[in-house]
Amino acid sequence: MTDAERVVALSLMQRSLEKAWTVASLAERVLMSRSGFVARFTQLVGQPPMKYLTTCRMRKVIPR
């Protein structure tokens, strides 16, 4: 996963939190296999993509 692919994946999730994203749909958007996407995303972001997405969704609905 390149920096550009990471930005695309993060942007897709953050702009469309209501969408029913799956690992497969995100990996497809950045032209990666599911396992490769999860491994690289986790390495770069520090948490798996679905956990990151859940965290983003929670931050949107729970005020700080």
mmCIF file of the N, C-alpha and C atoms, coordinates in Angstrom:
data_MODEL
# 
_entry.id   MODEL 
# 
loop_
_atom_site.group_PDB 
_atom_site.id 
_atom_site.type_symbol 
_atom_site.label_atom_id 
_atom_site.label_alt_id 
_atom_site.label_comp_id 
_atom_site.label_asym_id 
_atom_site.label_entity_id 
_atom_site.label_seq_id 
_atom_site.pdbx_PDB_ins_code 
_atom_site.Cartn_x 
_atom_site.Cartn_y 
_atom_site.Cartn_z 
_atom_site.occupancy 
_atom_site.B_iso_or_equiv 
_atom_site.pdbx_formal_charge 
_atom_site.auth_seq_id 
_atom_site.auth_comp_id 
_atom_site.auth_asym_id 
_atom_site.auth_atom_id 
_atom_site.pdbx_PDB_model_num 
ATOM 1   N N  . MET A 1 1  ? 0.858   -1.173 0.000  1.00 0.00 ? 1  MET A N  1 
ATOM 2   C CA . MET A 1 1  ? 0.000   0.000  0.000  1.00 0.00 ? 1  MET A CA 1 
ATOM 3   C C  . MET A 1 1  ? 0.898   1.229  0.000  1.00 0.00 ? 1  MET A C  1 
ATOM 4   N N  . THR A 1 2  ? 0.685   2.072  -0.969 1.00 0.00 ? 2  THR A N  1 
ATOM 5   C CA . THR A 1 2  ? 1.433   3.326  -1.034 1.00 0.00 ? 2  THR A CA 1 
ATOM 6   C C  . THR A 1 2  ? 0.741   4.373  -0.174 1.00 0.00 ? 2  THR A C  1 
ATOM 7   N N  . ASP A 1 3  ? 1.420   5.486  0.023  1.00 0.00 ? 3  ASP A N  1 
ATOM 8   C CA . ASP A 1 3  ? 0.792   6.577  0.767  1.00 0.00 ? 3  ASP A CA 1 
ATOM 9   C C  . ASP A 1 3  ? -0.487  7.036  0.076  1.00 0.00 ? 3  ASP A C  1 
ATOM 10  N N  . ALA A 1 4  ? -0.465  7.073  -1.256 1.00 0.00 ? 4  ALA A N  1 
ATOM 11  C CA . ALA A 1 4  ? -1.656  7.501  -2.000 1.00 0.00 ? 4  ALA A CA 1 
ATOM 12  C C  . ALA A 1 4  ? -2.812  6.530  -1.773 1.00 0.00 ? 4  ALA A C  1 
ATOM 13  N N  . GLU A 1 5  ? -2.529  5.239  -1.775 1.00 0.00 ? 5  GLU A N  1 
ATOM 14  C CA . GLU A 1 5  ? -3.580  4.240  -1.535 1.00 0.00 ? 5  GLU A CA 1 
ATOM 15  C C  . GLU A 1 5  ? -4.119  4.356  -0.114 1.00 0.00 ? 5  GLU A C  1 
ATOM 16  N N  . ARG A 1 6  ? -3.228  4.614  0.821  1.00 0.00 ? 6  ARG A N  1 
ATOM 17  C CA . ARG A 1 6  ? -3.660  4.783  2.215  1.00 0.00 ? 6  ARG A CA 1 
ATOM 18  C C  . ARG A 1 6  ? -4.563  6.001  2.334  1.00 0.00 ? 6  ARG A C  1 
ATOM 19  N N  . VAL A 1 7  ? -4.184  7.092  1.686  1.00 0.00 ? 7  VAL A N  1 
ATOM 20  C CA . VAL A 1 7  ? -5.002  8.304  1.720  1.00 0.00 ? 7  VAL A CA 1 
ATOM 21  C C  . VAL A 1 7  ? -6.367  8.037  1.107  1.00 0.00 ? 7  VAL A C  1 
ATOM 22  N N  . VAL A 1 8  ? -6.404  7.304  0.006  1.00 0.00 ? 8  VAL A N  1 
ATOM 23  C CA . VAL A 1 8  ? -7.680  6.971  -0.637 1.00 0.00 ? 8  VAL A CA 1 
ATOM 24  C C  . VAL A 1 8  ? -8.548  6.160  0.314  1.00 0.00 ? 8  VAL A C  1 
ATOM 25  N N  . ALA A 1 9  ? -7.983  5.138  0.925  1.00 0.00 ? 9  ALA A N  1 
ATOM 26  C CA . ALA A 1 9  ? -8.760  4.287  1.835  1.00 0.00 ? 9  ALA A CA 1 
ATOM 27  C C  . ALA A 1 9  ? -9.278  5.088  3.025  1.00 0.00 ? 9  ALA A C  1 
ATOM 28  N N  . LEU A 1 10 ? -8.421  5.888  3.641  1.00 0.00 ? 10 LEU A N  1 
ATOM 29  C CA . LEU A 1 10 ? -8.841  6.703  4.784  1.00 0.00 ? 10 LEU A CA 1 
ATOM 30  C C  . LEU A 1 10 ? -9.912  7.704  4.373  1.00 0.00 ? 10 LEU A C  1 
ATOM 31  N N  . SER A 1 11 ? -9.722  8.324  3.235  1.00 0.00 ? 11 SER A N  1 
ATOM 32  C CA . SER A 1 11 ? -10.682 9.312  2.747  1.00 0.00 ? 11 SER A CA 1 
ATOM 33  C C  . SER A 1 11 ? -12.039 8.678  2.456  1.00 0.00 ? 11 SER A C  1 
ATOM 34  N N  . LEU A 1 12 ? -12.037 7.521  1.824  1.00 0.00 ? 12 LEU A N  1 
ATOM 35  C CA . LEU A 1 12 ? -13.294 6.825  1.539  1.00 0.00 ? 12 LEU A CA 1 
ATOM 36  C C  . LEU A 1 12 ? -14.066 6.558  2.821  1.00 0.00 ? 12 LEU A C  1 
ATOM 37  N N  . MET A 1 13 ? -13.373 6.053  3.816  1.00 0.00 ? 13 MET A N  1 
ATOM 38  C CA . MET A 1 13 ? -14.035 5.734  5.081  1.00 0.00 ? 13 MET A CA 1 
ATOM 39  C C  . MET A 1 13 ? -14.539 6.996  5.764  1.00 0.00 ? 13 MET A C  1 
ATOM 40  N N  . GLN A 1 14 ? -13.709 8.009  5.856  1.00 0.00 ? 14 GLN A N  1 
ATOM 41  C CA . GLN A 1 14 ? -14.075 9.220  6.589  1.00 0.00 ? 14 GLN A CA 1 
ATOM 42  C C  . GLN A 1 14 ? -15.188 10.008 5.909  1.00 0.00 ? 14 GLN A C  1 
ATOM 43  N N  . ARG A 1 15 ? -15.209 10.012 4.588  1.00 0.00 ? 15 ARG A N  1 
ATOM 44  C CA . ARG A 1 15 ? -16.241 10.763 3.868  1.00 0.00 ? 15 ARG A CA 1 
ATOM 45  C C  . ARG A 1 15 ? -17.566 10.023 3.785  1.00 0.00 ? 15 ARG A C  1 
ATOM 46  N N  . SER A 1 16 ? -17.532 8.713  3.950  1.00 0.00 ? 16 SER A N  1 
ATOM 47  C CA . SER A 1 16 ? -18.744 7.906  3.794  1.00 0.00 ? 16 SER A CA 1 
ATOM 48  C C  . SER A 1 16 ? -18.897 6.946  4.967  1.00 0.00 ? 16 SER A C  1 
ATOM 49  N N  . LEU A 1 17 ? -18.970 7.487  6.151  1.00 0.00 ? 17 LEU A N  1 
ATOM 50  C CA . LEU A 1 17 ? -19.075 6.660  7.352  1.00 0.00 ? 17 LEU A CA 1 
ATOM 51  C C  . LEU A 1 17 ? -20.344 5.815  7.364  1.00 0.00 ? 17 LEU A C  1 
ATOM 52  N N  . GLU A 1 18 ? -21.381 6.283  6.689  1.00 0.00 ? 18 GLU A N  1 
ATOM 53  C CA . GLU A 1 18 ? -22.656 5.569  6.692  1.00 0.00 ? 18 GLU A CA 1 
ATOM 54  C C  . GLU A 1 18 ? -22.663 4.367  5.746  1.00 0.00 ? 18 GLU A C  1 
ATOM 55  N N  . LYS A 1 19 ? -21.704 4.303  4.865  1.00 0.00 ? 19 LYS A N  1 
ATOM 56  C CA . LYS A 1 19 ? -21.651 3.205  3.897  1.00 0.00 ? 19 LYS A CA 1 
ATOM 57  C C  . LYS A 1 19 ? -21.259 1.907  4.602  1.00 0.00 ? 19 LYS A C  1 
ATOM 58  N N  . ALA A 1 20 ? -21.800 0.822  4.125  1.00 0.00 ? 20 ALA A N  1 
ATOM 59  C CA . ALA A 1 20 ? -21.511 -0.495 4.706  1.00 0.00 ? 20 ALA A CA 1 
ATOM 60  C C  . ALA A 1 20 ? -20.199 -1.035 4.134  1.00 0.00 ? 20 ALA A C  1 
ATOM 61  N N  . TRP A 1 21 ? -19.101 -0.395 4.506  1.00 0.00 ? 21 TRP A N  1 
ATOM 62  C CA . TRP A 1 21 ? -17.794 -0.803 4.013  1.00 0.00 ? 21 TRP A CA 1 
ATOM 63  C C  . TRP A 1 21 ? -17.434 -2.197 4.516  1.00 0.00 ? 21 TRP A C  1 
ATOM 64  N N  . THR A 1 22 ? -16.753 -2.928 3.677  1.00 0.00 ? 22 THR A N  1 
ATOM 65  C CA . THR A 1 22 ? -16.167 -4.205 4.071  1.00 0.00 ? 22 THR A CA 1 
ATOM 66  C C  . THR A 1 22 ? -14.684 -4.140 3.718  1.00 0.00 ? 22 THR A C  1 
ATOM 67  N N  . VAL A 1 23 ? -13.926 -5.044 4.287  1.00 0.00 ? 23 VAL A N  1 
ATOM 68  C CA . VAL A 1 23 ? -12.508 -5.111 3.925  1.00 0.00 ? 23 VAL A CA 1 
ATOM 69  C C  . VAL A 1 23 ? -12.387 -5.341 2.424  1.00 0.00 ? 23 VAL A C  1 
ATOM 70  N N  . ALA A 1 24 ? -13.226 -6.214 1.901  1.00 0.00 ? 24 ALA A N  1 
ATOM 71  C CA . ALA A 1 24 ? -13.175 -6.525 0.470  1.00 0.00 ? 24 ALA A CA 1 
ATOM 72  C C  . ALA A 1 24 ? -13.457 -5.295 -0.386 1.00 0.00 ? 24 ALA A C  1 
ATOM 73  N N  . SER A 1 25 ? -14.461 -4.507 -0.017 1.00 0.00 ? 25 SER A N  1 
ATOM 74  C CA . SER A 1 25 ? -14.799 -3.338 -0.839 1.00 0.00 ? 25 SER A CA 1 
ATOM 75  C C  . SER A 1 25 ? -13.711 -2.273 -0.771 1.00 0.00 ? 25 SER A C  1 
ATOM 76  N N  . LEU A 1 26 ? -13.109 -2.094 0.393  1.00 0.00 ? 26 LEU A N  1 
ATOM 77  C CA . LEU A 1 26 ? -12.017 -1.122 0.518  1.00 0.00 ? 26 LEU A CA 1 
ATOM 78  C C  . LEU A 1 26 ? -10.777 -1.600 -0.232 1.00 0.00 ? 26 LEU A C  1 
ATOM 79  N N  . ALA A 1 27 ? -10.448 -2.865 -0.079 1.00 0.00 ? 27 ALA A N  1 
ATOM 80  C CA . ALA A 1 27 ? -9.282  -3.420 -0.775 1.00 0.00 ? 27 ALA A CA 1 
ATOM 81  C C  . ALA A 1 27 ? -9.451  -3.304 -2.284 1.00 0.00 ? 27 ALA A C  1 
ATOM 82  N N  . GLU A 1 28 ? -10.663 -3.553 -2.744 1.00 0.00 ? 28 GLU A N  1 
ATOM 83  C CA . GLU A 1 28 ? -10.942 -3.446 -4.179 1.00 0.00 ? 28 GLU A CA 1 
ATOM 84  C C  . GLU A 1 28 ? -10.713 -2.023 -4.674 1.00 0.00 ? 28 GLU A C  1 
ATOM 85  N N  . ARG A 1 29 ? -11.106 -1.044 -3.882 1.00 0.00 ? 29 ARG A N  1 
ATOM 86  C CA . ARG A 1 29 ? -10.961 0.358  -4.288 1.00 0.00 ? 29 ARG A CA 1 
ATOM 87  C C  . ARG A 1 29 ? -9.503  0.785  -4.423 1.00 0.00 ? 29 ARG A C  1 
ATOM 88  N N  . VAL A 1 30 ? -8.611  0.144  -3.675 1.00 0.00 ? 30 VAL A N  1 
ATOM 89  C CA . VAL A 1 30 ? -7.188  0.486  -3.770 1.00 0.00 ? 30 VAL A CA 1 
ATOM 90  C C  . VAL A 1 30 ? -6.392  -0.615 -4.488 1.00 0.00 ? 30 VAL A C  1 
ATOM 91  N N  . LEU A 1 31 ? -7.124  -1.508 -5.151 1.00 0.00 ? 31 LEU A N  1 
ATOM 92  C CA . LEU A 1 31 ? -6.535  -2.550 -5.993 1.00 0.00 ? 31 LEU A CA 1 
ATOM 93  C C  . LEU A 1 31 ? -5.559  -3.447 -5.238 1.00 0.00 ? 31 LEU A C  1 
ATOM 94  N N  . MET A 1 32 ? -6.002  -3.925 -4.072 1.00 0.00 ? 32 MET A N  1 
ATOM 95  C CA . MET A 1 32 ? -5.189  -4.835 -3.267 1.00 0.00 ? 32 MET A CA 1 
ATOM 96  C C  . MET A 1 32 ? -6.021  -6.051 -2.890 1.00 0.00 ? 32 MET A C  1 
ATOM 97  N N  . SER A 1 33 ? -5.330  -7.113 -2.498 1.00 0.00 ? 33 SER A N  1 
ATOM 98  C CA . SER A 1 33 ? -6.037  -8.268 -1.948 1.00 0.00 ? 33 SER A CA 1 
ATOM 99  C C  . SER A 1 33 ? -6.534  -7.897 -0.556 1.00 0.00 ? 33 SER A C  1 
ATOM 100 N N  . ARG A 1 34 ? -7.524  -8.627 -0.069 1.00 0.00 ? 34 ARG A N  1 
ATOM 101 C CA . ARG A 1 34 ? -8.049  -8.341 1.276  1.00 0.00 ? 34 ARG A CA 1 
ATOM 102 C C  . ARG A 1 34 ? -6.975  -8.508 2.337  1.00 0.00 ? 34 ARG A C  1 
ATOM 103 N N  . SER A 1 35 ? -6.262  -9.617 2.280  1.00 0.00 ? 35 SER A N  1 
ATOM 104 C CA . SER A 1 35 ? -5.250  -9.873 3.312  1.00 0.00 ? 35 SER A CA 1 
ATOM 105 C C  . SER A 1 35 ? -4.108  -8.868 3.241  1.00 0.00 ? 35 SER A C  1 
ATOM 106 N N  . GLY A 1 36 ? -3.691  -8.529 2.040  1.00 0.00 ? 36 GLY A N  1 
ATOM 107 C CA . GLY A 1 36 ? -2.633  -7.531 1.877  1.00 0.00 ? 36 GLY A CA 1 
ATOM 108 C C  . GLY A 1 36 ? -3.073  -6.164 2.365  1.00 0.00 ? 36 GLY A C  1 
ATOM 109 N N  . PHE A 1 37 ? -4.315  -5.819 2.076  1.00 0.00 ? 37 PHE A N  1 
ATOM 110 C CA . PHE A 1 37 ? -4.857  -4.537 2.517  1.00 0.00 ? 37 PHE A CA 1 
ATOM 111 C C  . PHE A 1 37 ? -4.891  -4.453 4.037  1.00 0.00 ? 37 PHE A C  1 
ATOM 112 N N  . VAL A 1 38 ? -5.413  -5.488 4.686  1.00 0.00 ? 38 VAL A N  1 
ATOM 113 C CA . VAL A 1 38 ? -5.501  -5.481 6.150  1.00 0.00 ? 38 VAL A CA 1 
ATOM 114 C C  . VAL A 1 38 ? -4.113  -5.389 6.771  1.00 0.00 ? 38 VAL A C  1 
ATOM 115 N N  . ALA A 1 39 ? -3.190  -6.179 6.272  1.00 0.00 ? 39 ALA A N  1 
ATOM 116 C CA . ALA A 1 39 ? -1.836  -6.189 6.838  1.00 0.00 ? 39 ALA A CA 1 
ATOM 117 C C  . ALA A 1 39 ? -1.166  -4.828 6.691  1.00 0.00 ? 39 ALA A C  1 
ATOM 118 N N  . ARG A 1 40 ? -1.232  -4.262 5.514  1.00 0.00 ? 40 ARG A N  1 
ATOM 119 C CA . ARG A 1 40 ? -0.540  -2.982 5.267  1.00 0.00 ? 40 ARG A CA 1 
ATOM 120 C C  . ARG A 1 40 ? -1.246  -1.834 5.972  1.00 0.00 ? 40 ARG A C  1 
ATOM 121 N N  . PHE A 1 41 ? -2.567  -1.810 5.942  1.00 0.00 ? 41 PHE A N  1 
ATOM 122 C CA . PHE A 1 41 ? -3.330  -0.764 6.626  1.00 0.00 ? 41 PHE A CA 1 
ATOM 123 C C  . PHE A 1 41 ? -2.998  -0.779 8.113  1.00 0.00 ? 41 PHE A C  1 
ATOM 124 N N  . THR A 1 42 ? -3.007  -1.963 8.695  1.00 0.00 ? 42 THR A N  1 
ATOM 125 C CA . THR A 1 42 ? -2.720  -2.097 10.123 1.00 0.00 ? 42 THR A CA 1 
ATOM 126 C C  . THR A 1 42 ? -1.307  -1.624 10.432 1.00 0.00 ? 42 THR A C  1 
ATOM 127 N N  . GLN A 1 43 ? -0.378  -1.962 9.584  1.00 0.00 ? 43 GLN A N  1 
ATOM 128 C CA . GLN A 1 43 ? 1.008   -1.541 9.775  1.00 0.00 ? 43 GLN A CA 1 
ATOM 129 C C  . GLN A 1 43 ? 1.135   -0.017 9.701  1.00 0.00 ? 43 GLN A C  1 
ATOM 130 N N  . LEU A 1 44 ? 0.459   0.602  8.753  1.00 0.00 ? 44 LEU A N  1 
ATOM 131 C CA . LEU A 1 44 ? 0.587   2.044  8.544  1.00 0.00 ? 44 LEU A CA 1 
ATOM 132 C C  . LEU A 1 44 ? -0.245  2.881  9.508  1.00 0.00 ? 44 LEU A C  1 
ATOM 133 N N  . VAL A 1 45 ? -1.438  2.414  9.836  1.00 0.00 ? 45 VAL A N  1 
ATOM 134 C CA . VAL A 1 45 ? -2.374  3.205  10.639 1.00 0.00 ? 45 VAL A CA 1 
ATOM 135 C C  . VAL A 1 45 ? -2.309  2.827  12.124 1.00 0.00 ? 45 VAL A C  1 
ATOM 136 N N  . GLY A 1 46 ? -1.923  1.599  12.409 1.00 0.00 ? 46 GLY A N  1 
ATOM 137 C CA . GLY A 1 46 ? -1.810  1.173  13.795 1.00 0.00 ? 46 GLY A CA 1 
ATOM 138 C C  . GLY A 1 46 ? -2.987  0.373  14.313 1.00 0.00 ? 46 GLY A C  1 
ATOM 139 N N  . GLN A 1 47 ? -3.984  0.183  13.466 1.00 0.00 ? 47 GLN A N  1 
ATOM 140 C CA . GLN A 1 47 ? -5.125  -0.654 13.820 1.00 0.00 ? 47 GLN A CA 1 
ATOM 141 C C  . GLN A 1 47 ? -5.761  -1.176 12.538 1.00 0.00 ? 47 GLN A C  1 
ATOM 142 N N  . PRO A 1 48 ? -6.463  -2.300 12.625 1.00 0.00 ? 48 PRO A N  1 
ATOM 143 C CA . PRO A 1 48 ? -7.095  -2.866 11.427 1.00 0.00 ? 48 PRO A CA 1 
ATOM 144 C C  . PRO A 1 48 ? -8.144  -1.908 10.850 1.00 0.00 ? 48 PRO A C  1 
ATOM 145 N N  . PRO A 1 49 ? -8.421  -2.021 9.561  1.00 0.00 ? 49 PRO A N  1 
ATOM 146 C CA . PRO A 1 49 ? -9.342  -1.082 8.918  1.00 0.00 ? 49 PRO A CA 1 
ATOM 147 C C  . PRO A 1 49 ? -10.741 -1.035 9.529  1.00 0.00 ? 49 PRO A C  1 
ATOM 148 N N  . MET A 1 50 ? -11.311 -2.176 9.900  1.00 0.00 ? 50 MET A N  1 
ATOM 149 C CA . MET A 1 50 ? -12.665 -2.153 10.449 1.00 0.00 ? 50 MET A CA 1 
ATOM 150 C C  . MET A 1 50 ? -12.690 -1.534 11.850 1.00 0.00 ? 50 MET A C  1 
ATOM 151 N N  . LYS A 1 51 ? -11.638 -1.722 12.614 1.00 0.00 ? 51 LYS A N  1 
ATOM 152 C CA . LYS A 1 51 ? -11.559 -1.068 13.924 1.00 0.00 ? 51 LYS A CA 1 
ATOM 153 C C  . LYS A 1 51 ? -11.415 0.437  13.735 1.00 0.00 ? 51 LYS A C  1 
ATOM 154 N N  . TYR A 1 52 ? -10.596 0.840  12.775 1.00 0.00 ? 52 TYR A N  1 
ATOM 155 C CA . TYR A 1 52 ? -10.436 2.261  12.472 1.00 0.00 ? 52 TYR A CA 1 
ATOM 156 C C  . TYR A 1 52 ? -11.780 2.867  12.064 1.00 0.00 ? 52 TYR A C  1 
ATOM 157 N N  . LEU A 1 53 ? -12.511 2.173  11.202 1.00 0.00 ? 53 LEU A N  1 
ATOM 158 C CA . LEU A 1 53 ? -13.809 2.655  10.738 1.00 0.00 ? 53 LEU A CA 1 
ATOM 159 C C  . LEU A 1 53 ? -14.793 2.783  11.895 1.00 0.00 ? 53 LEU A C  1 
ATOM 160 N N  . THR A 1 54 ? -14.830 1.798  12.762 1.00 0.00 ? 54 THR A N  1 
ATOM 161 C CA . THR A 1 54 ? -15.714 1.848  13.930 1.00 0.00 ? 54 THR A CA 1 
ATOM 162 C C  . THR A 1 54 ? -15.359 3.031  14.825 1.00 0.00 ? 54 THR A C  1 
ATOM 163 N N  . THR A 1 55 ? -14.073 3.259  15.032 1.00 0.00 ? 55 THR A N  1 
ATOM 164 C CA . THR A 1 55 ? -13.622 4.394  15.839 1.00 0.00 ? 55 THR A CA 1 
ATOM 165 C C  . THR A 1 55 ? -14.073 5.712  15.217 1.00 0.00 ? 55 THR A C  1 
ATOM 166 N N  . CYS A 1 56 ? -13.938 5.844  13.918 1.00 0.00 ? 56 CYS A N  1 
ATOM 167 C CA . CYS A 1 56 ? -14.384 7.063  13.224 1.00 0.00 ? 56 CYS A CA 1 
ATOM 168 C C  . CYS A 1 56 ? -15.885 7.264  13.395 1.00 0.00 ? 56 CYS A C  1 
ATOM 169 N N  . ARG A 1 57 ? -16.641 6.197  13.263 1.00 0.00 ? 57 ARG A N  1 
ATOM 170 C CA . ARG A 1 57 ? -18.097 6.292  13.416 1.00 0.00 ? 57 ARG A CA 1 
ATOM 171 C C  . ARG A 1 57 ? -18.471 6.698  14.833 1.00 0.00 ? 57 ARG A C  1 
ATOM 172 N N  . MET A 1 58 ? -17.800 6.138  15.815 1.00 0.00 ? 58 MET A N  1 
ATOM 173 C CA . MET A 1 58 ? -18.087 6.476  17.215 1.00 0.00 ? 58 MET A CA 1 
ATOM 174 C C  . MET A 1 58 ? -17.749 7.937  17.502 1.00 0.00 ? 58 MET A C  1 
ATOM 175 N N  . ARG A 1 59 ? -16.646 8.408  16.966 1.00 0.00 ? 59 ARG A N  1 
ATOM 176 C CA . ARG A 1 59 ? -16.252 9.808  17.174 1.00 0.00 ? 59 ARG A CA 1 
ATOM 177 C C  . ARG A 1 59 ? -17.275 10.768 16.583 1.00 0.00 ? 59 ARG A C  1 
ATOM 178 N N  . LYS A 1 60 ? -17.918 10.339 15.519 1.00 0.00 ? 60 LYS A N  1 
ATOM 179 C CA . LYS A 1 60 ? -18.908 11.197 14.876 1.00 0.00 ? 60 LYS A CA 1 
ATOM 180 C C  . LYS A 1 60 ? -20.159 11.349 15.736 1.00 0.00 ? 60 LYS A C  1 
ATOM 181 N N  . VAL A 1 61 ? -20.556 10.288 16.424 1.00 0.00 ? 61 VAL A N  1 
ATOM 182 C CA . VAL A 1 61 ? -21.817 10.330 17.172 1.00 0.00 ? 61 VAL A CA 1 
ATOM 183 C C  . VAL A 1 61 ? -21.657 10.669 18.646 1.00 0.00 ? 61 VAL A C  1 
ATOM 184 N N  . ILE A 1 62 ? -20.450 10.516 19.176 1.00 0.00 ? 62 ILE A N  1 
ATOM 185 C CA . ILE A 1 62 ? -20.235 10.810 20.591 1.00 0.00 ? 62 ILE A CA 1 
ATOM 186 C C  . ILE A 1 62 ? -19.408 12.081 20.713 1.00 0.00 ? 62 ILE A C  1 
ATOM 187 N N  . PRO A 1 63 ? -20.024 13.151 21.220 1.00 0.00 ? 63 PRO A N  1 
ATOM 188 C CA . PRO A 1 63 ? -19.270 14.399 21.358 1.00 0.00 ? 63 PRO A CA 1 
ATOM 189 C C  . PRO A 1 63 ? -18.166 14.254 22.399 1.00 0.00 ? 63 PRO A C  1 
ATOM 190 N N  . ARG A 1 64 ? -17.104 14.980 22.188 1.00 0.00 ? 64 ARG A N  1 
ATOM 191 C CA . ARG A 1 64 ? -15.981 14.951 23.137 1.00 0.00 ? 64 ARG A CA 1 
ATOM 192 C C  . ARG A 1 64 ? -16.099 16.043 24.145 1.00 0.00 ? 64 ARG A C  1 
# 
